[in-house]
Amino acid sequence: ILGLRSVSVVDDVCKQIGVKATDIDLNDPFVYRSLQDLETPHGLFQIEADTNYRVCQKVKPKNLEELSAVLALGRPGALGFVKQYSDYANHNVYEPIHPLFDEILKSTGGVALYQEQLMQMAHKIGFTLDEAEILRRIVGKKKVKEVRQWKKKIREKVDENRLSSEWTGIKGSVDVGDVLWKVLEDSANYSFNKSHSICYAALAAITTYLKFTHPKEFFLSLLKMTKHEPDPLAEINKVQTELSLFGIKLLPPHITKSQMDFTIEGENIRYGLTSIKGISDKTIEKLNDFRAEFSNKFEVFQAASEAKVGIGV
């Protein structure tokens, strides 16, 4: 449901330009170059949200994995790790939390960003995959009270497998059980499902590619979708704000040049008649009776009179 508008836009744009969404390369460097200094986020799946947009500006994703991390970080709780992740992504600064978990956490800069990583960490100290999956479900559903019950289980598993020896890191001496417990406690507030996040990132990458390779068609689709929004005019204004940055004009409604919906006209986009505030279904019916090609103003007024369309329309 969250991606319904974006999926519809992608489908419409692809039909306009004659390509399949599945043919778009999610690893195309162009996609990530477009995100480096992004100033026009409207219409980009998930990225257009203010929080995710700010995270994107800091992380500057260079591939699908980093774009996935942007979307996983842009939520309460996880926002506290944006600097740590961006330092890793942009400057390769990495602070290990414990050698036992390095292989699992290195790809996300030491942040246990995904539920799958938490499962791997639990399995690493001796829990079965079934137990790790139970833990993932508890975290995924944010059952904080049930998470607390695992503190004793972690301690028992660490002792059972003789993993309690301390390791001295950048932040001082730490015990592997304490490390996992802290990650588990934090994860209950922010951890995200990676398979979910990668799917989000894939749709974000596709919308980015389409927007910056075919902006006219992309904006046209966004404008056609505004009729389904709670406040269509506000959405139209958001699009219009960005259009000028792409050298595209939103041409005003025209009694003969406008179609019922928004249309491409040359290098610009013509306003659709049905999106004019105050136009009723009855008026649309009259307009359909009236619309034709006219060679002069007299013919326009004569046809309007016959269709009972007021000149003010």
C-alpha positions in Angstrom: 0.0 0.0 0.0 2.9 2.4 0.9 4.3 2.0 -2.6 1.0 2.0 -4.6 1.4 5.5 -6.0 5.1 4.9 -6.9 4.4 1.6 -8.5 1.6 3.2 -10.6 3.9 6.0 -11.6 6.6 3.6 -12.6 4.2 1.6 -14.7 2.8 4.7 -16.4 6.3 6.1 -17.2 7.6 2.8 -18.5 4.6 2.5 -20.8 5.2 6.1 -22.1 8.9 5.5 -22.9 8.5 1.9 -24.0 10.6 0.0 -21.4 10.0 -2.6 -18.7 10.7 -1.7 -15.1 12.5 -5.0 -14.8 15.0 -3.9 -17.4 16.2 -1.0 -15.3 19.6 -1.7 -13.8 19.4 -1.1 -10.1 23.2 -0.8 -10.0 23.4 1.8 -12.7 26.0 4.4 -11.5 23.7 7.1 -13.0 21.1 6.4 -10.3 23.5 7.0 -7.5 25.2 10.0 -9.1 21.7 11.6 -9.1 21.5 11.1 -5.4 24.8 12.6 -4.4 23.7 16.2 -4.2 20.0 15.7 -4.4 17.8 18.8 -4.4 14.6 17.5 -6.0 13.3 14.5 -4.0 9.6 14.8 -4.9 8.3 11.5 -6.3 11.3 9.4 -5.3 9.9 6.5 -3.3 10.6 6.9 0.4 13.3 9.5 -0.3 10.8 12.3 -0.7 9.9 12.0 3.0 11.8 14.8 4.8 13.5 12.5 7.3 14.8 10.1 4.6 15.8 13.0 2.4 18.0 14.4 5.1 19.6 11.0 5.7 20.1 10.6 2.0 21.9 14.0 1.9 24.3 12.8 4.7 24.9 9.2 3.5 25.1 10.0 -0.2 24.4 6.4 -1.2 26.7 5.0 -3.9 25.0 1.6 -4.4 21.8 -0.3 -3.6 23.1 -1.5 -0.3 23.8 2.0 0.9 20.4 3.2 -0.4 18.8 0.4 1.6 20.7 1.6 4.6 19.4 5.2 4.1 15.8 3.9 4.2 16.5 1.7 7.3 18.2 4.6 9.1 15.4 7.1 8.4 13.2 6.1 11.3 13.0 6.9 15.1 15.7 5.1 17.0 17.8 4.4 14.0 18.4 8.1 13.3 20.8 8.1 16.2 23.2 6.0 14.1 23.2 8.1 10.9 26.5 9.8 11.7 28.2 6.5 12.5 26.9 4.9 9.3 27.7 8.0 7.1 31.2 8.2 8.5 31.7 4.6 7.4 30.0 5.0 4.0 31.8 8.3 3.1 35.2 8.0 5.0 35.6 4.3 5.7 35.6 5.1 9.5 34.7 1.9 11.3 34.6 1.2 15.1 34.3 -2.5 15.8 32.0 -3.3 18.8 33.5 -6.8 19.2 35.7 -9.0 17.0 33.2 -11.9 17.2 30.6 -9.7 15.3 32.9 -7.9 12.9 32.1 -10.0 9.9 28.4 -9.5 10.5 28.4 -5.7 11.1 31.3 -4.5 8.9 29.0 -3.9 5.9 26.8 -1.5 8.0 29.6 0.4 9.7 29.2 -1.4 13.0 25.5 -0.7 13.3 23.2 -3.7 13.7 20.8 -2.1 11.2 18.8 -5.2 10.2 16.9 -7.9 12.0 18.9 -10.5 9.9 22.1 -9.2 11.4 20.7 -9.7 14.9 19.8 -13.3 14.0 23.4 -13.9 12.8 24.8 -12.4 16.0 22.5 -14.6 18.2 23.5 -17.6 16.1 27.2 -16.7 16.5 27.1 -17.1 20.3 25.3 -20.4 20.1 21.6 -20.0 19.7 19.9 -22.2 17.0 18.5 -20.6 13.9 15.0 -21.3 15.2 15.8 -19.5 18.4 17.3 -16.6 16.4 14.2 -16.4 14.3 12.0 -16.2 17.5 14.2 -13.4 18.6 13.9 -11.6 15.3 10.1 -11.9 15.4 10.1 -10.4 18.9 12.2 -7.5 17.8 10.3 -7.1 14.5 7.1 -6.7 16.4 8.8 -4.3 19.0 7.8 -6.5 21.9 10.2 -4.7 24.3 9.0 -6.6 27.4 9.7 -9.9 25.8 13.1 -8.7 24.7 14.1 -8.1 28.3 13.5 -11.8 29.1 16.4 -12.6 26.8 19.1 -11.0 28.9 19.3 -14.1 31.1 19.3 -16.4 28.1 22.1 -14.5 26.5 24.2 -14.7 29.7 23.6 -18.5 30.0 24.5 -19.1 26.3 27.7 -17.0 26.6 28.7 -19.0 29.7 27.8 -22.3 28.1 30.0 -21.6 25.2 32.8 -20.0 27.2 32.6 -16.7 25.4 32.6 -14.4 28.4 36.2 -13.2 28.0 36.4 -9.5 27.7 37.8 -7.6 24.8 39.3 -4.2 25.0 38.1 -1.9 22.2 38.1 1.8 21.5 35.4 2.4 24.2 37.1 0.2 26.8 36.6 -3.4 28.0 33.4 -5.1 26.8 31.9 -8.5 27.3 30.5 -10.3 24.3 27.2 -11.0 26.1 26.9 -7.3 27.1 27.5 -6.3 23.5 24.8 -8.5 22.2 22.4 -7.5 24.9 23.0 -3.8 24.2 22.4 -4.4 20.5 19.3 -6.4 21.2 17.9 -3.7 23.5 18.5 -1.0 21.0 17.3 -3.1 18.1 13.9 -3.5 19.7 13.4 0.3 19.0 14.6 0.5 15.5 15.7 -2.8 13.8 14.4 -3.2 10.2 13.9 -6.3 8.0 16.6 -6.2 5.3 14.6 -8.0 2.6 11.9 -5.3 3.2 14.4 -2.5 3.0 16.1 -3.8 -0.1 12.7 -3.9 -1.9 12.1 -0.3 -0.8 15.6 0.6 -2.1 14.9 -1.1 -5.4 11.7 1.0 -6.0 13.5 4.1 -4.9 16.3 3.4 -7.4 13.8 2.8 -10.2 11.9 6.1 -9.5 15.3 7.9 -9.4 16.4 6.5 -12.7 13.1 7.4 -14.4 12.9 10.9 -12.9 16.3 11.9 -14.0 16.3 10.2 -17.4 12.7 11.0 -18.5 11.6 14.0 -16.3 8.7 15.1 -18.5 7.1 11.7 -18.5 7.8 11.2 -14.8 6.3 14.6 -13.8 3.4 14.0 -16.1 2.6 10.7 -14.3 2.9 12.4 -10.9 0.5 15.1 -12.0 -2.0 12.6 -13.3 -1.8 10.8 -9.9 -2.7 14.0 -8.0 -6.4 13.5 -8.4 -6.2 10.6 -6.0 -4.5 12.7 -3.3 -6.4 14.2 -0.3 -5.2 17.7 -1.4 -4.6 17.6 -5.2 -3.7 21.3 -5.5 -1.0 21.0 -2.8 0.5 18.0 -4.7 0.4 19.9 -8.0 2.2 22.8 -6.4 4.9 20.5 -5.1 5.5 19.2 -8.7 5.4 22.7 -10.1 8.1 23.8 -7.7 10.5 21.3 -9.1 9.5 21.6 -12.8 11.5 24.8 -13.4 14.7 23.1 -12.2 14.3 20.7 -15.1 13.5 23.4 -17.6 9.8 22.3 -17.9 6.8 24.6 -17.6 3.4 23.8 -16.4 1.2 25.5 -19.0 -2.1 26.9 -17.8 -5.5 25.4 -18.6 -6.6 26.1 -22.2 -10.2 25.6 -23.4 -9.0 24.0 -26.6 -5.4 22.9 -26.0 -6.0 21.2 -22.7 -7.1 17.6 -22.5 -9.2 16.2 -19.7 -6.0 15.1 -17.9 -2.5 16.6 -17.9 -0.6 16.1 -21.2 2.9 16.7 -22.6 2.9 19.6 -25.0 6.2 20.1 -26.7 8.9 20.4 -24.0 6.3 21.3 -21.4 3.2 19.9 -19.7 -0.3 21.3 -20.2 -2.7 21.5 -17.2 -5.7 19.1 -17.4 -9.2 20.5 -17.3 -10.5 18.0 -14.7 -7.9 19.3 -12.2 -9.2 22.8 -12.2 -10.8 23.5 -8.9 -14.5 23.9 -9.1 -15.0 21.9 -12.3 -18.0 19.6 -11.8 -19.0 16.4 -13.6 -21.8 18.3 -15.3 -19.3 20.9 -16.5 -17.0 18.1 -17.8 -20.0 16.6 -19.7 -20.6 20.0 -21.3 -17.0 20.4 -22.2 -16.9 17.0 -23.9 -19.9 18.1 -26.0 -18.1 21.4 -26.8 -14.5 20.3 -27.5 -13.4 20.3 -31.1 -10.9 22.0 -33.4 -11.8 25.7 -34.1 -10.4 28.0 -36.7 -11.5 31.3 -35.1 -13.0 32.7 -31.9 -16.5 32.9 -33.4 -16.5 29.2 -33.9 -15.4 28.8 -30.2 -18.2 30.9 -28.9 -20.8 29.3 -31.2 -19.8 25.8 -30.1 -19.8 26.9 -26.5 -23.3 28.3 -26.8 -24.6 25.0 -28.5 -23.0 22.9 -25.7 -24.4 25.3 -23.1 -20.9 26.0 -21.7 -20.7 29.4 -20.1 -18.0 31.7 -21.6 -16.6 32.1 -18.1 -15.5 28.4 -18.1 
